């Protein structure tokens, strides 16, 4: 069994921003490429979770930039990654999903174009900047 199979993530969530962080870089073949970062909101047990998604595949990057908008419901498939870094003599870990597939849910467009038949029990909450940064970043001292 391959280890990549053991680290497979599939998650659904709402995109919380209209803008994506675009990272421009040169590939190993000296070709200009783009990667993007964005955050989705996934509600678990009535509490919002803000999860950072990073996309490197050029085809998926173009799909996301051309088709995905704020409040779209998306399905993300990828791998869970943890980066470590040291700042002020403390070691921190940041967890995110490296997406190799992003799909726009068919129900997403329907949900926001049709009138709501019943009241929404728990609206999606937008975090303020400080709490948004801390929700999807895990701080662990070694």
C-alpha positions, 0 to 999 in steps of 0.5 A: 500500500502506498503512503500517498493513499494513507494521506488522502483527504476529501473535504467539502466547504464554502470558499470564504473570499473572492480573492485568491493568493497567487504565488508566481514561480519558475518550474524546474523547466524554467517556465513561469507557473502559478500556485494559489492559496485560499480558505474554505469554511467547513462546519463541524458540530455547529462550529466553523473550521477555516482550512487553508487550501494550496493548489500547485497543479496548473490545470487545477489553478486555472480551473479555480481562478476561472470558475470558483467564487466566494460562497461556492461549495467545493469538494477538495481532494488532496493530501494533508501537509504540515510545515514546521518553522521556528520563530522567536526560538519557538517551533510552530507547525502549520497544517493545510491541504495540498489540493490535486482536485477542486470541484465546484458542487452542483448544489452550490449554484442552485443553493444561492440562485434559488429562494431559501425554503426554510430558515438557515439554522446556523449561518456561516460566520466570517472570521475577523482577520486575527481569529482567521489566522489562528483558526487554521494554524496550529501552534505547538511548542517543542 
